[in-house]
């Protein structure tokens, strides 16, 4: 049993993936080859966004988005304390300050109700994270942003394929960002990411920033980065796209099976009405996590913790987090545990995992 079964996925898609890679090897355009534009077009169709800019990673997507809206030293960006560190990392790299708003206890997403209280005269943007694959309350977040003249950048690194009130993740705000890290719901075989927007001015700026700020070859109109997604990685994602909707349905079906087995005997991250999750992870919350984790791993069940330490408590971020007060995130960090989740996970394995978790937490299996 694997936590994320990329091996089986490759075997299922071997011919398509190999054919796509071979095509790149044959034409030899490893940087900005035709697969880049093709993937961007396909992703626009998938999300409904007018523009897609593929980039080198999900982190690079967030960084380029912040650069495009002009984030500078001294600015503030409101975000969640409970995410992979890249969400705050890019803010600090630009000399701005991350302002952390605590999370909802049932979704582990940023609490939209607390955002307005965190806005100051220096606030420029909000970065909600669609954690574990489920978007945050984007209507309320967008409303706060509109009231104060802020830009919303959805960190959809885990939520490609999810939806909020019928709209696709990564097309829920001014800018959406995603990651194609191999373990994501839609992943490549290295690093990769994408930025989405329906604002043509921002799209043009982000395309320039992606290639060292060039408007045309050797004409640098703005400061940029080397942020291109290479052609081979685009080819891998293109090979996976035709099966992506099926894989999402499998993830959701297995999540429903987990939910039935666990019932109300184990606390789980909840999917709110009007939203769907890509289930990048299936995450539960348990007391005495170390003991439960050992019990499961001793049975050969791979589990993971996303995330054991909130960002404001990380040593590198202590200096910019002195005023952070996030008790819900701190409590979640002590209790969250992610179970195996993959479109290729057998239902019998889900039953074994669920029953084992019930046994580990003291509840009788079904």
Secondary structure, 3 states (H helix, E strand, C coil): CCCCCHHHHHHHHHHHHHHHHHHHHHHCCCCCCHHHHHHHHHHHHHHCCCEEEEECCHHHHHHHHHHHCCCCCCCEEEEECCCCCHHHHHHHHCCCEEEEECECCCCCCECHHHHHHHCCCCEEEEECECHHHECCCHHHHHHHHHHHCCEEEEECCCCCCCEECCEECCCCCCEEEEECCCCCCCCCCCCCEEEEECCHHHHHHHHHHHECCEEECCEECCCCCECCCCHHHHHHHHHHHHHHHHHHHHHHHHHHHHHHHHCCCCEECCCCCCEEECCCCEEEECCCHHHHHHHHHHCCCCCECCCCCCHHHCHHHHHHCCCCCCHHHHHHHHHEEEECCCCCCCHHHHHHHHHHHHHHCCCCCC
